[in-house]
Amino acid sequence: MPVALNRLAAALRVLSFGIGVAQAQTSRVRRGSPLLQPLPVPATVIRLSSLSSQTLPLRRQPARRRAALALVSQSLLSGLLLISGCRAETLPLPAAPEAPETSVPAQPVSALHWPVARPAPLNTAEPVLLVALAARLGFAADGREAAADPLVLRASSGLLTLVDSDGQRFQSPRLSLHWRLEPLASPLQIRRRVLSPFASHESAEEAARAWRAQGVETTIARPREWEVWAPPEAADPPGRSATLVERQENGRLVLELRRAEGTVTLRGPIRILAPEGLVWGEGIYGGPFLLQPDAYGSWSLVEQVPLERYLEGVVPHEIGAGSPAAALEAQAILARTWALRNRLRFQVDGYHLCADTQCQVYSDPRAAGTSVRNAIAASREQLLAADGQPIHAVYHASNGGMAAGFDEVWQGAPLPYLRAFADGPAGFVSRYPLPLKPAALSALLKAGAPLPWGADHSLFRWQRTLTAAQLSSALGNGARNLGTPTRLRVLSRGPSGRVLALEIGGTGGTRVLRLDAIRRTLRQLPSTLFEVTPAGPGRWLVRGGGFGHGAGLSQAGAIDLARRGWSSERILQHYYRGTELVPLRSLGEAL
């Protein structure tokens, strides 16, 4: 594009999309810098109903026409302000975050990570979440850049509209985008100190808190496992040893659209509109969407989804669409609360939440039938709060009859609304006083009457056999100094009977797994409510109960209680004692 047109296009992008001054090439991005801004005038695509999608080939709007359309859209603003009720069929495109330049300045730059614009505060009147449907795009399974398969985007019906950060616009029912490593003008030096790995964000947050107490600015990230990053000059936190990570980046991933007319390079963030929905995995999502670079040099596919619509993709996949109404309402309130409480979980990558079990499962919204939508509507904008703030609304499938305290699951101080208790009727509670003694735990795991709430869950009681070979495989590099495992022993338990520390002894040493690292390492175990007995040389029988971490609401328990006539509010008070339901707007204008 000629220089004059290039400058014109840049100016129009600033006017049309509300983009601020480009961020400097550094990992220290200003907090509160705008990520999403409403378009003063929506970019429009004329839809010709007389033409089928098959007759509309992939097309790029000529540069001169794009500039002209942008100018025309500005002139239309005054008319749109004067005319109400216009039914013109226009397709507004989502605003995109300001794109850090893909080429680094002439002088080498040192940073903690690739520069990424962080999400703007959420407007509590109409919160819109940025949810990553897919992350680490562009990297092959072995970690090689640009070696991944092409990224295929497909509209459920009709056309996709794609606009990259340079204003290039394309339309097609299906787009196949290829990865390419584009050389940088000057290398980017990545330098940081790293604490890792952590089994959960909660445990990483506790380590970050200890580092921050020393005056160190920290960043929590999840390139593969959870990590805590700090500047390279930072001293180690007490009791921990951080690793200095240094590498030089000479190129950055970009996307290419290969057409008969030639190959077009696309740079992020890329805005995508799919009026009839985007097919991704097994689901169809409403969008709009962003394809944007992350902090690791890879890319993410992000959906911009209003909070209440987001719940349609969470509630049925977390508790089941066929659950009783009160259980569905309780789940909707918790999912809403959890999302807002954890909205900064992936801010380093430019979005709020992921779509897998490291956040809440967010999948095909079509699973939300009438009962789910009614439950979401009945609980609209309701949150569970303590001290005027959203609680850490964790939940799980089944607690096996014993609710866990926060500090039985994760590193960190206890939370008053997440305490251990026997989860059942009065007879069950009196039979199993806490702290649970070893003999009582053995009796509990035999599942005799009286039964707790949620006893019909498929993993209410379970058993697994672990072998020395399985332990070595699960430990990976951690088994290097262990030798052959010969001993599996519980070192300590919490009030609910859950294992807090599990020792694996071997011919060359020992390894102790603690809290959430137990299940993160030994993934065969559904919970940490278990006991271990030898079952022969190099074999151990593990008998346990429940599925999940055990803290907060037991979904099996909530379903049971709802069937017994409990309201959603009563169920929530049972599992989160001392909390209250509050309207979303009570939290202020922004979060």
C-alpha positions as CSV (number, residue, x, y, z in Angstrom):
1,M,0.0,0.0,0.0
2,P,1.5,3.5,-0.9
3,V,2.7,5.5,2.1
4,A,-0.2,8.1,1.8
5,L,-2.8,5.4,1.7
6,N,-1.1,3.5,4.5
7,R,-1.3,6.7,6.7
8,L,-4.9,7.2,5.7
9,A,-5.8,3.6,6.6
10,A,-4.1,4.0,10.0
11,A,-6.0,7.2,10.7
12,L,-9.3,5.7,9.7
13,R,-8.7,2.7,12.0
14,V,-8.1,5.1,14.9
15,L,-11.3,7.0,14.1
16,S,-13.4,3.9,13.4
17,F,-12.3,1.6,16.1
18,G,-11.3,3.8,19.0
19,I,-7.8,2.5,19.0
20,G,-5.4,4.4,21.2
21,V,-1.7,5.0,20.8
22,A,0.2,1.8,20.1
23,Q,1.7,0.2,23.2
24,A,5.4,0.3,23.6
25,Q,7.2,-3.0,23.0
26,T,7.4,-4.1,26.6
27,S,5.6,-6.5,28.9
28,R,4.5,-3.6,31.1
29,V,1.2,-2.7,29.5
30,R,-0.8,0.1,31.1
31,R,-3.6,-1.3,33.3
32,G,-6.9,-0.1,32.1
33,S,-5.9,0.5,28.5
34,P,-8.9,0.0,26.3
35,L,-9.3,-3.4,24.8
36,L,-12.8,-3.3,23.5
37,Q,-14.4,-0.1,22.3
38,P,-17.8,0.3,20.6
39,L,-17.5,1.3,17.0
40,P,-18.7,4.9,16.4
41,V,-20.0,3.7,13.1
42,P,-20.2,-0.1,12.5
43,A,-18.3,-1.4,9.5
44,T,-20.9,-2.8,7.2
45,V,-21.1,-5.6,4.8
46,I,-24.0,-5.6,2.3
47,R,-25.7,-8.9,2.3
48,L,-27.4,-9.8,-1.0
49,S,-30.1,-12.2,-0.3
50,S,-30.5,-13.1,-4.0
51,L,-27.0,-14.6,-4.0
52,S,-26.3,-17.9,-2.2
53,S,-23.1,-18.4,-0.2
54,Q,-21.9,-20.8,-2.9
55,T,-21.9,-18.0,-5.5
56,L,-19.9,-15.6,-3.3
57,P,-16.2,-16.5,-3.7
58,L,-13.6,-15.5,-1.2
59,R,-13.0,-11.9,-1.8
60,R,-10.8,-9.1,-0.5
61,Q,-12.1,-5.5,-0.8
62,P,-9.7,-3.3,-2.9
63,A,-7.7,-0.9,-0.8
64,R,-9.3,2.2,-2.5
65,R,-12.8,0.8,-1.9
66,R,-11.9,0.1,1.7
67,A,-10.8,3.6,2.3
68,A,-13.9,5.0,0.5
69,L,-16.2,2.8,2.6
70,A,-14.5,3.9,5.8
71,L,-15.0,7.6,4.8
72,V,-18.6,6.9,3.8
73,S,-19.2,5.2,7.2
74,Q,-18.0,8.3,8.9
75,S,-20.4,10.5,6.9
76,L,-23.2,8.2,7.8
77,L,-22.8,8.8,11.5
78,S,-24.9,12.0,11.6
79,G,-27.6,10.3,9.7
80,L,-27.7,7.4,12.0
81,L,-28.0,9.7,14.9
82,L,-31.1,11.3,13.3
83,I,-32.8,8.3,12.1
84,S,-34.3,5.7,14.5
85,G,-35.7,2.3,13.8
86,C,-33.5,1.7,10.7
87,R,-33.9,-2.0,9.6
88,A,-30.9,-2.0,7.3
89,E,-29.2,-5.4,7.4
90,T,-25.8,-4.4,8.6
91,L,-23.2,-6.6,10.3
92,P,-21.3,-4.7,13.1
93,L,-17.8,-6.0,13.6
94,P,-16.3,-6.4,17.1
95,A,-13.8,-3.8,18.1
96,A,-10.3,-5.3,18.6
97,P,-7.5,-4.6,21.1
98,E,-4.7,-2.3,20.0
99,A,-2.2,-4.6,18.4
100,P,1.4,-4.4,19.7
101,E,3.6,-4.0,16.6
102,T,4.6,-7.4,15.2
103,S,8.1,-6.1,14.4
104,V,10.2,-5.0,17.4
105,P,11.8,-1.5,17.4
106,A,15.2,-1.2,15.9
107,Q,17.0,-1.5,19.2
108,P,16.8,-4.9,20.9
109,V,14.1,-5.1,23.6
110,S,14.1,-7.1,26.8
111,A,10.7,-8.2,28.2
112,L,9.1,-10.8,30.4
113,H,7.0,-12.0,27.5
114,W,5.5,-10.9,24.2
115,P,3.6,-7.7,24.6
116,V,-0.2,-8.1,24.9
117,A,-2.9,-5.6,25.6
118,R,-4.8,-6.7,28.7
119,P,-8.5,-6.8,29.0
120,A,-10.3,-3.6,30.0
121,P,-12.4,-3.5,33.2
122,L,-15.8,-5.2,32.9
123,N,-18.9,-3.0,32.8
124,T,-21.2,-4.4,35.4
125,A,-24.3,-3.1,33.5
126,E,-23.5,-5.3,30.6
127,P,-20.4,-7.4,31.2
128,V,-18.8,-9.0,28.2
129,L,-16.3,-11.7,28.8
130,L,-13.4,-12.6,26.6
131,V,-13.3,-16.4,26.6
132,A,-10.6,-18.4,24.8
133,L,-12.1,-21.2,22.8
134,A,-8.6,-22.3,21.9
135,A,-5.2,-21.3,23.0
136,R,-1.6,-21.9,22.0
137,L,-2.6,-21.9,18.3
138,G,0.2,-22.1,15.8
139,F,2.4,-24.4,17.8
140,A,2.6,-28.0,17.0
141,A,2.3,-30.7,19.7
142,D,6.1,-30.8,20.0
143,G,6.3,-27.0,20.5
144,R,7.6,-26.1,17.1
145,E,6.4,-22.7,15.8
146,A,4.5,-22.5,12.5
147,A,4.4,-26.3,12.3
148,A,0.8,-26.6,13.3
149,D,-1.9,-27.6,10.9
150,P,-3.8,-24.8,9.1
151,L,-6.5,-23.0,11.2
152,V,-9.8,-23.7,9.6
153,L,-12.8,-21.4,10.4
154,R,-16.2,-22.3,9.2
155,A,-19.5,-20.5,9.4
156,S,-22.5,-22.6,10.6
157,S,-24.3,-21.0,7.6
158,G,-23.8,-17.9,5.6
159,L,-20.5,-16.0,5.5
160,L,-17.7,-15.3,7.8
161,T,-16.3,-11.8,7.8
162,L,-12.7,-11.4,8.7
163,V,-10.8,-8.1,9.2
164,D,-7.1,-8.0,10.3
165,S,-5.3,-5.2,12.1
166,D,-4.3,-3.6,8.8
167,G,-7.9,-3.3,7.7
168,Q,-7.8,-6.1,5.2
169,R,-11.3,-7.6,4.9
170,F,-12.3,-11.0,3.5
171,Q,-15.6,-13.0,3.3
172,S,-16.2,-16.7,2.8
173,P,-18.3,-19.5,4.3
174,R,-14.9,-21.2,5.1
175,L,-11.5,-19.8,5.7
176,S,-8.2,-21.9,5.9
177,L,-5.4,-19.9,7.5
178,H,-1.8,-21.0,7.4
179,W,1.0,-20.2,9.9
180,R,4.2,-18.5,9.0
181,L,7.1,-17.3,11.2
182,E,7.8,-13.7,10.2
183,P,11.3,-12.4,11.0
184,L,11.5,-9.5,13.4
185,A,13.4,-6.3,12.5
186,S,15.4,-6.8,15.7
187,P,15.5,-9.7,18.2
188,L,13.3,-9.7,21.3
189,Q,15.0,-10.8,24.4
190,I,12.7,-12.7,26.8
191,R,14.1,-12.7,30.3
192,R,12.2,-13.6,33.5
193,R,12.5,-15.5,36.7
194,V,10.0,-18.4,36.9
195,L,8.5,-20.4,39.7
196,S,6.9,-23.6,38.3
197,P,5.1,-25.8,37.9
198,F,1.9,-25.4,40.0
199,A,-1.0,-27.7,39.9
200,S,-3.6,-24.9,39.9
201,H,-4.0,-21.2,39.6
202,E,-4.9,-21.1,43.3
203,S,-1.5,-22.5,44.3
204,A,0.3,-20.3,41.9
205,E,-1.5,-17.3,43.3
206,E,-0.3,-18.1,46.8
207,A,3.3,-18.3,45.6
208,A,2.9,-15.0,43.8
209,R,1.4,-13.4,47.0
210,A,4.6,-14.4,48.9
211,W,6.8,-12.9,46.2
212,R,4.7,-9.7,46.1
213,A,5.2,-9.3,49.8
214,Q,8.9,-8.7,49.0
215,G,7.9,-5.9,46.7
216,V,8.3,-8.0,43.5
217,E,5.9,-7.4,40.7
218,T,4.6,-10.8,39.6
219,T,2.6,-12.3,36.6
220,I,0.7,-15.6,36.7
221,A,0.7,-17.4,33.3
222,R,0.0,-20.8,32.0
223,P,2.1,-21.6,28.9
224,R,1.5,-25.3,29.6
225,E,1.4,-25.5,33.4
226,W,0.8,-22.7,35.9
227,E,3.8,-20.5,36.5
228,V,4.7,-17.3,38.3
229,W,6.9,-14.8,36.5
230,A,9.0,-12.0,37.9
231,P,11.6,-9.6,36.6
232,P,15.0,-11.2,36.0
233,E,16.7,-9.2,38.8
234,A,14.1,-10.3,41.4
235,A,15.5,-12.2,44.4
236,D,14.0,-15.6,45.2
237,P,10.9,-15.7,47.5
238,P,11.4,-17.4,50.9
239,G,11.7,-21.1,50.7
240,R,11.6,-21.3,46.9
241,S,14.1,-21.3,44.1
242,A,13.2,-19.5,40.9
243,T,14.7,-20.4,37.5
244,L,16.1,-17.7,35.2
245,V,14.6,-18.1,31.7
246,E,16.4,-16.4,28.9
247,R,15.8,-16.8,25.2
248,Q,15.9,-14.7,22.0
249,E,12.9,-14.5,19.7
250,N,13.8,-13.7,16.1
251,G,10.4,-14.1,14.6
252,R,6.7,-14.0,15.4
253,L,3.9,-16.1,14.1
254,V,1.5,-14.5,11.6
255,L,-1.3,-16.0,9.6
256,E,-1.5,-16.3,5.8
257,L,-4.5,-16.6,3.5
258,R,-3.5,-18.4,0.4
259,R,-5.6,-17.5,-2.7
260,A,-5.4,-17.9,-6.4
261,E,-4.6,-14.2,-6.6
262,G,-1.7,-14.6,-4.2
263,T,-0.9,-15.0,-0.5
264,V,-2.0,-12.4,1.9
265,T,-0.4,-12.0,5.4
266,L,-2.8,-11.3,8.2
267,R,-1.6,-9.8,11.5
268,G,-3.5,-9.7,14.7
269,P,-5.7,-9.0,16.3
270,I,-8.1,-10.3,13.7
271,R,-11.8,-9.6,14.1
272,I,-14.3,-12.3,13.0
273,L,-18.1,-12.0,12.6
274,A,-20.3,-15.1,12.0
275,P,-23.9,-13.9,12.1
276,E,-25.2,-17.5,12.0
277,G,-22.5,-18.9,14.3
278,L,-19.0,-20.2,14.1
279,V,-18.4,-23.9,14.1
280,W,-15.6,-24.8,16.5
281,G,-15.0,-28.4,17.8
282,E,-18.4,-29.9,18.4
283,G,-20.1,-26.6,19.1
284,I,-21.5,-23.6,17.4
285,Y,-20.7,-20.2,19.0
286,G,-22.3,-16.9,18.5
287,G,-19.3,-14.6,18.8
288,P,-18.1,-12.1,17.7
289,F,-14.6,-13.4,17.8
290,L,-10.9,-12.3,17.9
291,L,-7.9,-14.1,16.7
292,Q,-5.1,-12.6,18.7
293,P,-1.4,-13.2,19.7
294,D,-0.7,-14.2,23.3
295,A,2.2,-13.8,25.7
296,Y,4.0,-16.8,24.5
297,G,4.2,-16.0,20.8
298,S,1.3,-18.3,19.8
299,W,-2.3,-17.2,19.2
300,S,-5.8,-17.6,20.8
301,L,-9.3,-17.8,19.3
302,V,-11.4,-15.7,21.7
303,E,-15.1,-15.2,21.8
304,Q,-16.6,-11.9,23.0
305,V,-19.6,-13.3,24.9
306,P,-22.1,-11.4,27.2
307,L,-22.0,-12.9,30.7
308,E,-25.6,-14.2,30.7
309,R,-25.0,-15.9,27.3
310,Y,-21.7,-17.4,28.6
311,L,-23.7,-19.2,31.3
312,E,-25.6,-21.1,28.6
313,G,-22.3,-22.7,27.6
314,V,-21.3,-23.5,31.2
315,V,-24.4,-24.6,33.2
316,P,-25.5,-27.6,31.1
317,H,-21.9,-28.9,30.7
318,E,-21.0,-28.5,34.4
319,I,-24.1,-29.9,36.2
320,G,-26.2,-31.4,33.4
321,A,-29.2,-29.9,31.6
322,G,-31.6,-32.4,33.2
323,S,-30.8,-31.4,36.8
324,P,-33.7,-30.0,39.0
325,A,-34.5,-26.3,38.7
326,A,-33.1,-25.3,42.1
327,A,-29.8,-27.1,41.3
328,L,-29.6,-25.4,37.9
329,E,-30.2,-22.0,39.5
330,A,-27.5,-22.6,42.1
331,Q,-25.1,-23.6,39.4
332,A,-25.9,-20.5,37.3
333,I,-25.3,-18.3,40.3
334,L,-22.0,-20.0,41.1
335,A,-20.8,-19.9,37.4
336,R,-21.6,-16.2,37.2
337,T,-19.8,-15.6,40.5
338,W,-16.8,-17.7,39.6
339,A,-16.4,-15.9,36.3
340,L,-16.3,-12.5,37.8
341,R,-14.1,-13.4,40.7
342,N,-11.6,-15.0,38.3
343,R,-11.8,-12.5,35.5
344,L,-8.1,-11.7,35.7
345,R,-7.0,-15.3,35.4
346,F,-5.6,-15.0,31.8
347,Q,-5.1,-11.3,31.6
348,V,-1.5,-11.8,30.6
349,D,-2.8,-13.4,27.4
350,G,-5.3,-10.6,26.7
351,Y,-8.5,-12.4,27.7
352,H,-10.4,-13.3,30.8
353,L,-11.1,-17.0,30.9
354,C,-10.3,-20.3,29.2
355,A,-13.0,-22.9,28.2
356,D,-11.6,-26.0,29.9
357,T,-11.4,-27.4,33.4
358,Q,-8.7,-24.8,34.4
359,C,-11.6,-22.4,34.4
360,Q,-15.2,-23.5,34.0
361,V,-16.1,-25.9,31.2
362,Y,-17.6,-23.6,28.4
363,S,-18.9,-25.6,25.5
364,D,-21.7,-25.8,22.9
365,P,-24.4,-23.3,24.1
366,R,-27.0,-25.3,22.2
367,A,-27.0,-27.7,25.1
368,A,-28.9,-25.1,27.1
369,G,-32.5,-26.1,26.8
370,T,-35.5,-24.4,28.2
371,S,-34.8,-25.5,31.8
372,V,-31.3,-24.1,31.7
373,R,-32.3,-20.8,30.2
374,N,-35.1,-20.4,32.7
375,A,-32.7,-21.1,35.6
376,I,-30.3,-18.4,34.2
377,A,-33.1,-15.9,33.8
378,A,-34.5,-16.7,37.3
379,S,-31.1,-15.9,38.8
380,R,-30.1,-13.1,36.5
381,E,-27.3,-10.9,37.7
382,Q,-27.3,-12.6,41.1
383,L,-23.9,-13.3,42.8
384,L,-22.8,-15.0,45.9
385,A,-20.7,-12.5,48.0
386,A,-18.8,-12.2,51.2
387,D,-17.7,-8.8,52.5
388,G,-19.2,-7.2,49.5
389,Q,-17.1,-9.1,46.9
390,P,-17.7,-12.2,44.8
391,I,-16.6,-15.3,46.6
392,H,-14.2,-17.9,45.2
393,A,-17.2,-20.0,44.1
394,V,-15.5,-23.3,43.6
395,Y,-17.5,-26.5,43.1
396,H,-17.1,-30.1,42.1
397,A,-18.9,-33.3,41.1
398,S,-19.1,-35.2,44.4
399,N,-17.5,-34.7,47.8
400,G,-18.1,-38.4,48.9
401,G,-19.9,-37.2,52.0
402,M,-17.2,-34.9,53.3
403,A,-16.9,-31.3,52.2
404,A,-13.3,-30.1,52.1
405,G,-11.9,-26.9,53.5
406,F,-10.1,-24.5,51.1
407,D,-6.7,-25.2,52.8
408,E,-7.2,-29.0,52.4
409,V,-7.1,-28.5,48.6
410,W,-4.9,-25.6,47.8
411,Q,-2.0,-23.6,49.2
412,G,-3.2,-20.5,51.0
413,A,-5.0,-19.2,54.0
414,P,-8.4,-20.8,55.0
415,L,-11.5,-19.1,53.6
416,P,-14.3,-18.8,56.2
417,Y,-17.0,-19.8,53.7
418,L,-15.1,-22.9,52.6
419,R,-14.8,-25.1,55.6
420,A,-14.8,-28.9,56.1
421,F,-18.1,-30.5,57.2
422,A,-20.0,-33.7,57.0
423,D,-22.5,-33.3,54.1
424,G,-25.5,-35.3,55.0
425,P,-28.6,-35.5,57.3
426,A,-28.4,-35.2,61.0
427,G,-27.8,-38.9,61.6
428,F,-24.8,-38.9,59.2
429,V,-23.3,-35.8,60.7
430,S,-23.5,-37.2,64.2
431,R,-21.9,-40.5,63.1
432,Y,-18.9,-38.8,61.5
433,P,-17.7,-35.9,63.7
434,L,-14.7,-33.9,62.4
435,P,-11.8,-34.0,62.4
436,L,-12.4,-37.5,60.8
437,K,-10.3,-40.2,62.5
438,P,-8.8,-43.1,60.5
439,A,-11.3,-45.7,61.7
440,A,-14.2,-43.4,60.9
441,L,-12.7,-42.8,57.4
442,S,-12.6,-46.6,56.8
443,A,-16.2,-46.9,57.9
444,L,-17.2,-43.9,55.7
445,L,-15.7,-45.5,52.6
446,K,-17.7,-48.7,53.1
447,A,-20.8,-46.6,52.2
448,G,-22.9,-47.9,55.0
449,A,-26.2,-46.2,56.2
450,P,-26.9,-43.5,57.0
451,L,-25.9,-42.1,53.6
452,P,-24.8,-38.5,52.9
453,W,-26.3,-36.2,50.3
454,G,-25.5,-37.1,46.7
455,A,-24.7,-40.8,47.4
456,D,-26.1,-41.9,44.0
457,H,-23.1,-40.3,42.1
458,S,-21.2,-42.9,40.0
459,L,-18.0,-42.1,41.8
460,F,-19.4,-41.8,45.3
461,R,-17.2,-44.7,46.1
462,W,-14.3,-46.0,43.9
463,Q,-11.1,-48.0,44.0
464,R,-7.9,-48.0,41.9
465,T,-4.8,-50.1,41.8
466,L,-1.5,-48.2,41.4
467,T,1.7,-50.0,40.3
468,A,5.4,-48.9,40.7
469,A,5.6,-48.4,37.0
470,Q,2.5,-46.2,37.0
471,L,4.0,-44.1,39.8
472,S,7.3,-43.7,37.9
473,S,5.5,-42.7,34.8
474,A,3.3,-40.2,36.6
475,L,6.3,-38.5,38.3
476,G,8.2,-38.2,35.0
477,N,11.5,-36.3,35.6
478,G,10.6,-36.2,39.3
479,A,11.3,-39.9,39.5
480,R,14.9,-39.5,38.4
481,N,16.4,-39.6,41.9
482,L,13.6,-41.8,43.3
483,G,14.6,-45.2,41.9
484,T,12.0,-47.9,41.8
485,P,8.9,-47.0,43.9
486,T,8.6,-49.4,46.9
487,R,6.4,-47.4,49.3
488,L,3.2,-45.4,49.1
489,R,2.2,-43.8,52.4
490,V,-0.2,-41.1,53.6
491,L,1.7,-38.6,55.8
492,S,-1.1,-36.3,56.9
493,R,-4.8,-35.6,56.5
494,G,-7.1,-32.7,56.9
495,P,-10.2,-32.4,59.0
496,S,-12.4,-34.0,56.3
497,G,-10.1,-37.0,56.0
498,R,-8.5,-35.8,52.7
499,V,-4.9,-36.6,52.1
500,L,-2.7,-33.5,52.5
501,A,0.7,-35.2,51.9
502,L,1.4,-38.4,50.1
503,E,4.9,-40.0,50.3
504,I,6.3,-42.1,47.4
505,G,9.4,-43.9,48.6
506,G,11.8,-45.6,46.3
507,T,15.1,-47.4,46.2
508,G,17.0,-44.1,45.7
509,G,15.0,-41.6,47.6
510,T,11.5,-40.2,48.4
511,R,9.1,-37.7,46.9
512,V,6.2,-36.1,48.7
513,L,3.1,-34.8,46.8
514,R,1.0,-32.2,48.6
515,L,-2.6,-30.9,48.2
516,D,-3.7,-30.3,44.6
517,A,-0.4,-31.8,43.3
518,I,-1.5,-35.2,44.4
519,R,-4.3,-35.5,41.9
520,R,-2.5,-33.4,39.3
521,T,0.3,-36.0,39.4
522,L,-1.7,-39.2,40.0
523,R,-4.5,-38.5,37.6
524,Q,-6.1,-41.9,38.0
525,L,-7.4,-40.8,41.5
526,P,-10.8,-39.1,41.3
527,S,-10.3,-37.4,44.7
528,T,-7.9,-37.1,47.7
529,L,-10.5,-38.7,50.1
530,F,-8.9,-42.1,50.1
531,E,-6.8,-44.7,52.0
532,V,-4.0,-46.8,50.8
533,T,-3.2,-50.5,51.5
534,P,-0.4,-52.7,50.0
535,A,-1.6,-55.2,47.4
536,G,1.7,-57.1,46.7
537,P,5.2,-56.1,45.6
538,G,5.1,-52.8,43.7
539,R,1.2,-52.6,43.9
540,W,-1.2,-50.6,46.1
541,L,-4.9,-50.6,46.4
542,V,-6.5,-47.1,46.8
543,R,-10.1,-47.0,48.1
544,G,-11.8,-43.6,48.0
545,G,-14.9,-41.5,47.7
546,G,-16.0,-38.6,45.6
547,F,-14.9,-36.9,42.4
548,G,-13.1,-33.6,42.4
549,H,-11.4,-31.4,44.9
550,G,-14.3,-31.5,47.4
551,A,-14.5,-27.8,48.3
552,G,-17.7,-25.8,47.9
553,L,-20.8,-27.1,46.3
554,S,-21.1,-30.8,45.5
555,Q,-23.1,-31.0,42.3
556,A,-24.4,-34.5,43.3
557,G,-25.4,-33.1,46.7
558,A,-27.1,-30.1,45.1
559,I,-29.1,-32.3,42.8
560,D,-30.1,-34.5,45.7
561,L,-31.1,-31.6,47.9
562,A,-33.1,-29.9,45.0
563,R,-35.1,-33.2,44.6
564,R,-35.8,-33.0,48.3
565,G,-37.4,-29.5,47.9
566,W,-34.5,-27.3,48.9
567,S,-34.4,-23.9,47.1
568,S,-31.3,-22.6,45.3
569,E,-30.7,-20.1,48.1
570,R,-30.8,-22.7,50.8
571,I,-28.5,-25.0,48.8
572,L,-26.0,-22.2,48.5
573,Q,-26.1,-21.3,52.1
574,H,-25.5,-24.9,53.0
575,Y,-22.3,-25.1,51.0
576,Y,-21.0,-21.5,51.4
577,R,-21.9,-20.6,55.0
578,G,-22.0,-16.9,55.9
579,T,-22.3,-15.7,52.3
580,E,-25.2,-13.7,50.8
581,L,-26.8,-13.2,47.4
582,V,-26.3,-9.7,46.0
583,P,-27.1,-8.0,42.6
584,L,-24.2,-7.7,40.2
585,R,-24.5,-3.9,40.1
586,S,-23.9,-3.7,43.8
587,L,-20.2,-4.2,43.0
588,G,-20.0,-0.8,41.3
589,E,-19.8,0.3,37.7
590,A,-16.8,-1.7,36.7
591,L,-14.7,-4.7,37.8
